[in-house]
Each structure stands twice: as structure tokens, then as C-alpha cells.
């Protein structure tokens, strides 16, 4: 065995996911708290200010009384970056992840919103199974990101298969179309995750993963960072506002991820999240 090979029991993953699911359903992550405070200072509409104030009150009550920030405690989405020098022991990894979700949603008294079949729609009673995305990366650590996703905003998300000739204008149009169509249904102010490139499914995955990036942190690619700033300004000029009742703050952030794509394609995915945008990260 290599000297730097590290043994990790999947029970540690179970424990971390349990704690993360409970934590982020009761407390906003620091970046989202700051984003909402900044939004309150920027909002000019009286009704928009009132809505943002109510959201702040809701956050305080949820924290003080240990109740969920939102009644929709989401379907658990879990990103696992597993170091190639990690040897996992214990339960099967998928089972370990679902054990963590199950424990969180039962012990934490969180709403169980998952049905076992999309047509028959029988509730699984414990919010499993989770949606799990696993990547093998360099190193000997396990990085876990958990993002329970409510479906008011999830239902407003879109994938566009643009022609390459449409370029940035096609990307801009895709983002604005998704946001306009979402309107008040995505519980604004929103966070907009965007995936550009790859294939149909890769673009959608990037858009979801973009939502786990800290609000206020921009892409390292200059053109992408510039587009993030531009689209946030443009979206906030739409006037949808907090709660969809009008105002200057329709979105808190636009996070964009990109990937190589085919010469004949320009996939653009827009994954919209509500103002709570639950996400947490831990490393084992």
C-alpha cells in the first residue's frame, strides 16, 4: 500500500451528512446571510424592504427555535469528491450517504418530500434516496457538499440547446428567459446557477454545482466573471423583486461554470434557487 493511502470509514460520511442536512435547514450559510443583509441595504422598494425584513425575521426565528428556515426542506443533493488515495471501508457508499440523509430528516424532524416513483408517487417517509454525484480527485481526503434543493425553484430550472453561432447573446437570452419565466415562483431573491458547455446532462450538473459556490466568489475566467456581474445587474433591472412583488433585488448572485463542448453545440443550463440556497461543505 502507498504510504499516503488513507483509510476512511463510510460511517464518518454518514455522520457528516446527517449533521450538515440538519444544520443547513436551520441556519443559512455565512455567505447567504451576508448576501441577504447586503440586499436589504440595496433595496429601494418599500414593499421589497418589508419582504426582506420578514425574511430576516424568519431566519432569526428558525435559529432561535431550531425549526426549518423553509417548510420545503428539499431533496438532498450530495457531491462527493473522493481522493484517489482514499480507501473506503464500512458500508456501501450509497447506503452510507442515504443513512445520513435518513437520520437527518427523521431525527431533525425535517419534512419528508421524496417519492419512490415519479408516477406512482408513494412517499419514502425518510427523504431518501439522495441524488449523489461522485468524483475521483487527487489526494487522500473526502470533500462533501450537501445542497438540499426545494422544488419551488427547482421546477423553474431550464436546459437550452443553443446553436454555437448564438454565442454570448444566446447564453444571455437563456438566463433571462429562465428568470423571467420563473418570476415569483422561485421565491426571489434568487441565486442563479448556470452551466455552459459539455453535453445536455453535463450543463445541468454544472448549473446545480454552481449553486454550491460561495455567493460573492466569481469565476477565475475573466469573461465568465464579467458575465456573472453583467447578468446579475441585468436580472436586478427586471423589477421582479423580493417575493416577486417588485423591487431592485431579484437575484443575489449569478454563478457560472463552463466546460468544453462539441463544435456543433452550445448547451446552457439554468438552475434557479430560492433565497435560502442551502449548501454546506465539509472535509474528512
Secondary structure, 3 states (H helix, E strand, C coil): CCCCCEEEEHHHHHHHHHHHHHHHHHCCCHHHHHHHHHHHHHCCCHHHHHHHHHHHHHHHHHHHHCCCCCCCCCECEEEEEEECCEEEECCCHHHHHHHHHHHHHHHCCCCCCCECCCCCCCECCCCCCCEEEEEEECCCCEEEEECCECHHHHCCCEEEEECHHHHHHHHHHHHHHHHHHHHHHHCCCEEEEEEEEECHHHHHHHHHHHCCCCCCCCCCCHHHHHHHHHHHHHHHCCCCCHHHCCCCCCEEEEEEEEEEECCCCEEEEEEEECCCCCCEEEEC
